[in-house]
């Protein structure tokens, strides 16, 4: 299992497995069945990230996890249910690595930067073992109708709408020009991020550093005069400026 996915999922598992006393009630830890299901999904995310949802089969997972097919089947009852649960697990991993930390920052241009920077960080850290969830999945399932396609497009729209909202919040804070089109900027930033992923896969980590510099340059073009020009001189200067505003 990819170390970063395991760490994120175990964090959730450990939290949920603790006994909490709240309002005089004790919450029991997760059952063995729930923990087994989580282990299956962790392995499924690893496989799908590299090879796509089509590579997921009950037989393969049972073999890799040294389980019986019937035992594994009992957790999902169908390949489609397994695929949907895998997508939801991948969404949770992404949210833990990117969305939640960004939402914890101050609304404005800093949050917009955090979303993009954390997206790049999750590539650098290899949170997922492959690029499928951000490239192949949308091409495989965007057109045909059905539950899998619906889940993938919902997750893609969630990410895009988060970017767009961050642009709008920065405009409300007077940090991005009011006449800038939030939807267009969100698409542009997403294109830059996905493009940087392709470049990273082909040419290595240096392309991620270049992507950050390019993103900062674009934010400088979009920023209002309320932001100091020297904050945009380098990625380091920008991060120091944002840290001072927290």
Secondary structure, DSSP 8 states (H G I E B T S, - for coil): --HHHHHHHHHHHHHHHS-EEETTEEE----HHHHHHHHHHHHHHHHHHHH-GGG--HHHHHHHHT--HHHHHHHHSSHHHHHHHHHHHHHHHHIIIIIHHHHTS-TTHHHHHHHHHHHHHHHHTTSSSSSGGGTHHHHHHSSS-SHHHHHHHHHHHHHHHHHHHHHHHHHHTTSB-TTS-HHHHHHHHHHHHHHHHHHHHHH-THHHHHHHHHHHHHHHHHB-TTS-GGGGS-HHHHHHHHHHH-
